[in-house]
Amino acid sequence: MFLKSVPGKLPRLSLFCELDPEESYEGVLRINEEHLDFPDIEEGMTLEEIRRVEMPNEKITLKLNLPINQVEWLKGQKNKELNQLFKELLKGYMER
């Protein structure tokens, strides 16, 4: 089992194993993602639809020019608290 991540595509969890070519494996459906009948799970799905369900987080670095008292205050905060603060500030700003 492995996770396959392709930029611009949904992550895929692949399950696979080696099969003995001598064995018939009756009753077991074997599929290959390269086959024409293999369904495209992303067909008709947009990034906006995915974001309605789950918005991924991404790290960024900001370079700011602030007064020393604000810099000292920011340095005294925990990352978790700053992340929440900026999320709330940006959400309020974006809703305007």
Secondary structure in CASP SS format (residue, H / E / C, confidence):
PFRMAT SS
TARGET T0000
AUTHOR 0000-0000-0000
METHOD secondary structure of the structure
MODEL  1
M C 1.00
F E 1.00
L E 1.00
K E 1.00
S C 1.00
V C 1.00
P C 1.00
G C 1.00
K C 1.00
L C 1.00
P C 1.00
R E 1.00
L E 1.00
S E 1.00
L C 1.00
F C 1.00
C C 1.00
E C 1.00
L C 1.00
D C 1.00
P C 1.00
E C 1.00
E C 1.00
S C 1.00
Y C 1.00
E C 1.00
G C 1.00
V C 1.00
L C 1.00
R C 1.00
I C 1.00
N C 1.00
E C 1.00
E C 1.00
H C 1.00
L C 1.00
D C 1.00
F C 1.00
P C 1.00
D C 1.00
I C 1.00
E C 1.00
E C 1.00
G C 1.00
M C 1.00
T C 1.00
L H 1.00
E H 1.00
E H 1.00
I H 1.00
R H 1.00
R H 1.00
V H 1.00
E C 1.00
M C 1.00
P C 1.00
N C 1.00
E C 1.00
K C 1.00
I C 1.00
T C 1.00
L C 1.00
K C 1.00
L C 1.00
N C 1.00
L C 1.00
P C 1.00
I H 1.00
N H 1.00
Q H 1.00
V H 1.00
E H 1.00
W H 1.00
L H 1.00
K H 1.00
G C 1.00
Q C 1.00
K C 1.00
N H 1.00
K H 1.00
E H 1.00
L H 1.00
N H 1.00
Q H 1.00
L H 1.00
F H 1.00
K H 1.00
E H 1.00
L H 1.00
L H 1.00
K H 1.00
G H 1.00
Y H 1.00
M H 1.00
E H 1.00
R C 1.00
END
